[in-house]
């Protein structure tokens, strides 16, 4: 059996500079086990599977798989999947798209340089307790005084946010090779710091997580993290939208994430999407 397949680059300022995503454009014949198997094979941070929606409010449904599990929501898979769906259906105008995923209905709209999604509500927020704070310091190999602020900012993957004094401090982070899980059972850490005035980006962002062997890895460009960072910083009075964040620098990527806030206070996360592979894959 053959199924349509695309691979897109999300958030890059040019093709091959952002975060890659594999998209199966019609997954109606696939089981959950087959989806997970394909996601492991692509060896990307996420692979998505497009399906008919189960609610009339949505245009399509998406299932999002990492190498190890299914996620209720993720940012660059949301933008990448919407880009592919629009291309397939010839919808390139500015009308809103509604994506259905495990986290609920996610509105998307056209942006200046691609698409933008409305950030879903945080599933967990608030301060980080003493034990988790010590684990954060150990994973990031930082002293407690290096951290300006820290908070839970989980919108699905499990993020906790760490703010440092400036972008140079963010770029200088050299995490430990392995880490002890936080109280939520995982290690998903977003680190953010401001650039000096006049820089093309207002913030530098890095995203760290652990694989199945508890090795600490870095994600190139992360939509869900930037969404939750924006909700955290704006609600805490630490920043005001709009702004542009840069991510992927230490991985030789060149990601840009645009943060906007509408009149209702909702955060929108946008960026470019480029199609780089369009074909089929064969299933045994």
C-alpha positions as CSV (number, residue, x, y, z in Angstrom):
1,X,0.0,0.0,0.0
2,X,1.2,3.5,-0.9
3,X,0.3,6.6,1.0
4,X,1.0,10.2,0.1
5,X,3.9,11.8,2.0
6,X,5.3,15.3,2.3
7,X,8.2,16.7,4.3
8,X,8.2,20.3,5.1
9,X,10.6,22.8,6.8
10,X,8.9,24.9,9.5
11,X,10.0,28.2,10.9
12,X,13.1,28.5,8.8
13,X,14.0,31.8,7.2
14,X,14.8,29.7,4.1
15,X,14.3,26.0,3.2
16,X,16.4,23.6,5.3
17,X,17.0,26.1,8.1
18,X,14.1,25.3,10.4
19,X,12.5,22.2,11.9
20,X,11.6,19.3,9.6
21,X,8.2,17.6,9.8
22,X,7.0,14.5,8.0
23,X,3.3,14.6,7.0
24,X,1.2,11.6,5.9
25,X,-1.6,13.4,4.0
26,X,-4.2,10.6,4.2
27,X,-3.9,8.3,7.2
28,X,-7.4,6.9,7.1
29,X,-6.2,3.3,6.4
30,X,-3.5,3.4,9.1
31,X,-3.7,2.0,12.7
32,X,-2.1,3.8,15.6
33,X,0.6,1.1,15.7
34,X,1.4,1.8,12.0
35,X,1.5,5.5,12.7
36,X,4.0,5.1,15.6
37,X,6.1,2.7,13.4
38,X,6.3,5.3,10.6
39,X,7.2,8.1,13.1
40,X,10.1,6.0,14.5
41,X,11.3,5.3,10.9
42,X,11.3,9.0,9.8
43,X,13.5,9.7,12.9
44,X,12.2,13.3,13.1
45,X,11.1,15.0,16.3
46,X,7.5,14.6,15.0
47,X,5.5,13.0,12.2
48,X,1.8,13.9,11.6
49,X,-1.1,12.1,10.1
50,X,-4.0,13.9,8.5
51,X,-7.5,12.5,9.0
52,X,-11.1,13.6,8.4
53,X,-12.4,15.7,11.3
54,X,-14.8,14.2,13.8
55,X,-16.5,17.6,14.4
56,X,-18.1,19.9,11.8
57,X,-16.2,22.9,13.2
58,X,-12.8,21.5,12.1
59,X,-11.4,21.3,8.6
60,X,-9.2,18.3,9.3
61,X,-7.9,16.2,12.2
62,X,-4.3,15.6,12.9
63,X,-2.5,13.0,15.1
64,X,1.0,13.9,16.2
65,X,3.7,11.3,17.0
66,X,7.2,11.6,18.3
67,X,9.6,8.7,18.0
68,X,8.2,7.3,21.3
69,X,4.6,8.6,21.8
70,X,1.6,10.5,20.6
71,X,1.3,14.2,21.6
72,X,-1.9,16.1,22.2
73,X,-0.5,19.2,20.6
74,X,2.8,20.5,19.2
75,X,3.5,23.8,17.4
76,X,5.7,23.2,14.3
77,X,3.6,20.1,13.5
78,X,0.5,22.3,13.6
79,X,1.9,24.9,11.2
80,X,3.4,22.2,8.9
81,X,0.2,20.1,8.8
82,X,-1.9,23.2,8.0
83,X,0.4,24.2,5.2
84,X,0.1,20.7,3.7
85,X,-3.7,20.6,4.1
86,X,-4.0,24.0,2.4
87,X,-1.8,23.0,-0.5
88,X,-3.8,19.8,-1.1
89,X,-7.1,21.5,-1.0
90,X,-6.0,24.6,-2.9
91,X,-6.9,26.9,-0.1
92,X,-4.2,29.7,-0.2
93,X,-6.4,32.6,0.8
94,X,-6.6,34.3,4.2
95,X,-9.6,32.4,5.6
96,X,-9.2,30.8,9.0
97,X,-8.5,27.1,9.3
98,X,-9.6,25.0,12.3
99,X,-7.4,22.0,13.2
100,X,-8.7,19.2,15.4
101,X,-6.2,17.5,17.6
102,X,-6.2,15.7,20.9
103,X,-5.8,19.1,22.7
104,X,-8.9,20.4,21.0
105,X,-9.7,22.8,18.2
106,X,-6.7,25.0,17.1
107,X,-7.5,28.0,14.9
108,X,-4.9,29.0,12.3
109,X,-4.7,32.0,10.0
110,X,-2.5,33.4,7.2
111,X,0.4,35.5,8.5
112,X,2.9,37.8,6.8
113,X,5.4,35.1,6.2
114,X,3.3,31.9,6.3
115,X,0.8,30.7,8.9
116,X,0.1,31.4,12.6
117,X,-1.8,29.3,15.2
118,X,-3.6,30.5,18.2
119,X,-1.9,29.2,21.3
120,X,-4.0,26.7,23.3
121,X,-4.5,27.2,27.0
122,X,-1.8,26.1,29.3
123,X,-2.5,22.8,31.0
124,X,-0.1,23.6,33.9
125,X,1.4,26.9,35.0
126,X,2.7,28.5,38.2
127,X,5.9,28.4,40.1
128,X,8.5,25.6,40.1
129,X,9.1,24.0,43.5
130,X,12.5,23.7,45.2
131,X,13.2,20.2,44.1
132,X,12.4,20.8,40.5
133,X,14.3,24.0,40.5
134,X,17.4,22.1,41.7
135,X,16.9,19.6,38.9
136,X,16.6,22.4,36.3
137,X,19.9,23.8,37.5
138,X,21.5,20.4,37.3
139,X,20.3,19.6,33.8
140,X,21.2,23.1,32.5
141,X,24.4,23.2,34.6
142,X,23.6,26.6,35.9
143,X,23.8,28.2,39.3
144,X,20.5,29.3,40.9
145,X,21.5,33.0,40.6
146,X,21.8,32.5,36.8
147,X,18.1,32.0,36.5
148,X,16.0,35.2,36.4
149,X,12.6,33.4,36.5
150,X,11.2,29.9,36.2
151,X,7.7,28.5,35.8
152,X,5.6,25.7,34.5
153,X,4.4,26.5,31.0
154,X,3.0,23.2,29.9
155,X,0.6,23.2,26.9
156,X,0.9,19.5,26.1
157,X,4.5,18.4,25.8
158,X,5.3,19.2,29.4
159,X,7.3,22.4,29.2
160,X,8.9,24.3,32.1
161,X,10.3,27.8,31.2
162,X,13.6,29.2,32.4
163,X,14.5,32.9,31.8
164,X,18.1,34.0,31.8
165,X,19.6,37.5,31.9
166,X,20.2,37.8,28.1
167,X,20.6,36.0,24.8
168,X,24.3,35.4,25.3
169,X,23.6,33.5,28.5
170,X,21.0,31.3,26.6
171,X,23.5,30.6,23.8
172,X,26.2,29.7,26.4
173,X,24.1,26.9,28.1
174,X,25.8,23.5,27.8
175,X,23.4,21.0,29.4
176,X,24.3,17.8,31.1
177,X,24.5,14.7,29.0
178,X,21.7,13.1,31.0
179,X,19.1,14.4,33.4
180,X,16.8,13.3,36.3
181,X,13.1,13.7,35.3
182,X,11.2,16.5,36.9
183,X,8.1,15.9,39.0
184,X,6.0,15.5,35.9
185,X,8.1,12.5,34.9
186,X,9.9,14.2,31.9
187,X,12.5,16.8,31.1
188,X,11.1,19.4,28.7
189,X,12.9,22.7,29.3
190,X,12.6,26.0,27.4
191,X,15.3,28.6,28.0
192,X,14.7,32.2,26.9
193,X,16.7,35.4,27.2
194,X,16.4,38.9,25.6
195,X,18.7,40.2,22.8
196,X,20.1,43.7,23.1
197,X,18.0,46.5,21.6
198,X,18.5,46.8,17.9
199,X,18.8,43.0,17.2
200,X,16.5,41.6,14.5
201,X,15.1,39.2,17.2
202,X,13.9,40.3,20.6
203,X,14.5,36.9,22.3
204,X,16.8,33.9,21.9
205,X,15.1,30.5,22.7
206,X,16.4,27.0,23.1
207,X,14.5,23.8,23.8
208,X,15.9,20.8,25.7
209,X,14.3,17.4,26.1
210,X,15.3,13.8,26.9
211,X,15.1,10.7,24.7
212,X,14.3,7.2,25.7
213,X,17.8,6.7,27.1
214,X,17.5,9.9,29.2
215,X,20.0,11.7,27.1
216,X,19.5,15.4,26.9
217,X,18.8,16.6,23.3
218,X,18.0,20.0,21.8
219,X,15.1,20.7,19.4
220,X,15.8,23.0,16.5
221,X,12.7,25.3,16.5
222,X,9.7,24.7,18.7
223,X,6.3,26.2,18.2
224,X,4.6,24.9,21.3
225,X,7.4,26.2,23.5
226,X,7.4,29.6,22.0
227,X,3.6,29.7,22.4
228,X,3.8,28.9,26.1
229,X,6.8,31.2,26.7
230,X,4.7,34.0,25.1
231,X,1.8,33.3,27.4
232,X,4.1,33.2,30.4
233,X,6.1,36.3,29.7
234,X,3.1,38.5,28.7
235,X,0.9,37.4,31.7
236,X,3.8,37.9,34.1
237,X,4.6,41.3,32.7
238,X,8.1,40.2,31.6
239,X,7.5,41.1,27.9
240,X,5.0,42.7,25.6
241,X,4.0,41.3,22.2
242,X,4.6,41.6,19.3
243,X,8.1,40.2,19.1
244,X,10.3,37.9,17.0
245,X,12.2,35.0,18.6
246,X,15.3,33.3,17.2
247,X,15.9,29.6,17.8
248,X,18.2,26.9,16.5
249,X,21.4,29.0,16.5
250,X,23.5,26.4,18.4
251,X,22.3,23.7,16.0
252,X,23.2,25.7,12.9
253,X,19.6,26.4,12.1
254,X,18.0,29.8,11.5
255,X,14.5,29.7,12.9
256,X,12.3,32.7,13.4
257,X,9.0,32.7,15.3
258,X,6.7,35.6,15.3
259,X,4.6,36.3,18.4
260,X,1.4,38.4,18.1
261,X,-1.3,39.2,20.7
262,X,-4.8,40.0,19.5
263,X,-7.3,42.3,21.0
264,X,-8.8,39.5,23.1
265,X,-5.4,38.8,24.7
266,X,-4.9,35.5,22.7
267,X,-1.3,34.7,21.6
268,X,-0.6,33.8,17.9
269,X,2.5,32.0,16.9
270,X,3.6,32.3,13.3
271,X,6.4,31.4,10.9
272,X,7.3,30.2,7.4
273,X,6.7,26.7,6.0
274,X,8.5,25.3,3.0
275,X,7.7,22.0,1.2
276,X,10.9,20.1,0.5
277,X,9.7,16.6,-0.3
278,X,6.5,15.6,-2.1
279,X,5.8,11.9,-2.9
280,X,4.6,8.6,-1.5
281,X,5.8,6.0,0.9
282,X,5.2,2.3,0.6
283,X,3.8,0.3,3.5
284,X,4.6,-3.4,3.9
